Amino acid sequence: MILPFDRPTPLAPPPEYARLRDTTPVAPVQTPDGRRAWLVTSYDAVAAVLSDRRFRLAPPGSAYPGNDTLFQDGEAHARLRRLVSKAFGPRTVEGMRVRVEQVADERVAALAANGPPADLVAGLAAPLSITVMGELLGVDPGDREHVRELAGAGGTDFVFGDEEEVARAAQAWEGLTSYAATLVGVRRAAPGDDLLSSLIGVRDAEDGRLSDGELVAMVATIVAAGYLSARNAISTAVLRLLAEGEAARVASTGLGDAAGPRLDAVVEEVLRLQSGLTGEPFPRFAQTDLDLAGVPIRAGDLVLVRLEAAHRDPRHFAGPDTFAPGRSSSPSLVFGHGVHYCLGAPLARLEVGAALAALARRLPGLRLAGTVDDIAWAHDGADRGPAALPVLW
């Protein structure tokens, strides 16, 4: 079997995932660049790979990815995570709630004032995401469009992308890190009330403090990953609700309360259904010989997990293809599991929720200006989302 599998329906997983999950949850496949790998599709096996430290981001004996970001293994990752967690915790995100909800409401109000038709990616998802990232890190408003362009251009598949794509993305990444270095210098000289200033000030008796290289890499990663992921999550969440005829029902059931439990349940359900569609976890490499769901895996083997398949595993989600906010199910793996669980998960949930709540309040009659099949998708490396989302109301 050669990846990627066909996807006949844009918002549904490839049918092959269900067949493999039922018969061969750890199956041999060939990657787009011709490598042999294991494709993991059951919930239990996916959770095992994401939480078992015998699976890492780099092949055994290799320093790759060996960088200053959180996308590395072992103690280097643990140290960075401990330091960053001190500044980027729940209190930081909760302190942004009022502002995130305000920006979402302002963007939707502008859409309503300008009248239909509108593009929800350009009018809501992208500006909300880059504004939140910009204010989180203290990026000057005049620089945000430039930073957004760099983040978008830097999104490519560094694992399976072709040489031209990787070279183009690497050039954009250089531009982004260059800007990040300038920003770090400015904030070090004149700290402000933002996450970057907090990161600069973090110090720990055991872990020391973040170096300039680590700070630059962290800023670039937060901008690139945070902007693209949130933009795609917001736009795909809206698309799914509209395509499945759920938007009107959601809007009529108290979603206007941006801090309410109903909204939390809706956010979790749309994220479950679109996980893997908008982005899959990074590939893992087995560090030693081991057994995974009864299949012998050898040291050095490449392992690819599929959240799209895991989150539709009927052994963990009753009626897994249906939209059922508040369902009783196994914990979501949307933001990972184990040591690499995404630190930005609370912020991503907040942004998606704020966008959905603002739309429910101001544009309850929202509908697609075409069909799901008309939507063009942008591929940004590990993330994927609508390039544009035309709507009417």
Secondary structure, 3 states (H helix, E strand, C coil): CECCCCCCCCCCCCHHHHHHHHHCCEEEEECCCCCEEEEECCHHHHHHHHHCCCEECCCCCCCCCCCCCCCCCHHHHHHHHHHHHHHCCHHHHHCCHHHHHHHHHHHHHHHHHHCCCEEHHHHHHHHHHHHHHHHHHCCCHHHHHHHHHHHHHCCCCCCCCCHHHHHHHHHHHHHHHHHHHHHHHHHHHCCCCCHHHHHHHCCECCCECCCHHHHHHHHHHHHHHHHHHHHHHHHHHHHHHHHCCCHHHHHCCCCCCCCCHHHHHHHHHHHHHHCCCCECCCCEEECCCEEECCEEECCCCEEEECHHHHCCCCCCCCCCCCCCCCCCCCCCCCCCCCCCCCCCHHHHHHHHHHHHHHHHHHCCCCEECCCHHHCCEEEECCEEEECCCEEEC
